[in-house]
């Protein structure tokens, strides 16, 4: 495969502005990621209530009857496993398949997982479906982001705006998915909700297959090919992993009630190992090595941020089910529809943030400042729950949750698309996709921590709920303030990357 030269990049950048001023190939990745997020967030919108709703003859209420703490732990562990799986997807792309082919195979895996969740009964359906979706979504996330990075030169001023537009596609799927799956779950049953998630992924897969030829050659390149004589190690490693998981289940070390703790431990070890592998590699330059050190504070702030933000799918779902007034014009809206509020704000505000970053150019706040502000704002959003956590007399007005999720959105737009962009800029050349996976590991660790923290959340208003929101909110604000105070030293480590 011929690598594009800098001259080729210049010609491509000047001529290819067919998708809202961005490269046309962005539309392809935009589409497949939108439908993957439609299926992902649509399914996740009804997953928690499916796990803890008791068994019933009514298909709209017929759940598995698990304890609330166990159900929340499973959702957190699953969410963490999705981002943990980005390691596998990134490694296979960098060493065996290339990002483009890995994205295609991962999308197929996601679709099969949703089909299993819809068709197979009980915990077996949950286990098979969630494993397939986690593996597939991990591959989609790391490789779709890496492909977007190949569409721009590192110094292209459109880069951050392009990632914000790509992020818009993610949230279009995140908006529509919970609305449709929640409507079907509340009217005809959980199976129909899971089934439409599978249909959405099938649409995304078809769109990708029809338009994948437009992607640049760099997206198909294997950056660091694994020698053929070592290919057998891939199969051996996969077999060893299956044996270890089976042994953990049989010995009781891995149980449904401790899944989040297991994922936290595995993710933390994986993150440390990944940093060691990248930093000790002889194939990266001294400047690239220092930049990876500069990424570490951003990684830690990202963990703190996502450990609060991802509670939309655990604590906020429990809150919406028990304490939120969901009556709108005499109709009780589905629980999962609350999860579509944040994507609405993302869609509205992502264009605003894109315009602001483009307008400010080099005067825009650097990535460490944006990360610090995002973590502070996320902590403040949790503090906004406190006045209502002490209200035992009436349910929380719907507009209060809308206001709180607006603050969630401001925090997210300060960190998530910026994090994807700065990761691709700090990445050593031979670890391009795997650095994206490292950023995803911060989300994996934060999400798994969400499942563990959610076990301590009391569903009834009172002092315990107030303490929960207060402790987590103040902790996040402290982490963000520390990063803001250290922004200049971190920038020096980033060696010219902002």
Secondary structure, 3 states (H helix, E strand, C coil): CCCCCHHHHHHHHHHCCCECCECCHHHHHHHHHHHHHHHHHHHHHHHHHHHHCCCCCCCCCCCCCCCHHHHHHHHHHHHHHHHHCHHHHHHHHHHHHCHHHHHHHHHHHHHHHHHHHHHCCHHHHHHHHHHHHHHHHHHHHHHHHHHHHHCCCCCCCCHHHHHHHHHHHHHHHHHHHHHHHHHHHHHCCHHHHHHHHHHHHHHHHHHHHHHHHHCCHHHHCCCCCCCHHHCHHHHHHHHHHHHHHHHHHHHCCCCCCCHHHHHHHHHHHHHHHHHHHHHHCCCCCHHHHHHHHHHHHHHHHHHHHHHHHHHHHCHHHHHHHHCECCEECCEECCHHHHHHHHHHHHHHHHHHHHHHHHHHHHHCCCHHHHHHHHHHHHHHHHHCCHHHHCCCCCCECHHHHHHHHHHHHHHHHHHHHHHHHHHHHHCCHHHHHHHHHHHHHHHHHHHHHHHHHHHHCCCCCCHHHHHHHHHHHHHHHHHHHHHHHCHHHHHHHCCCCC
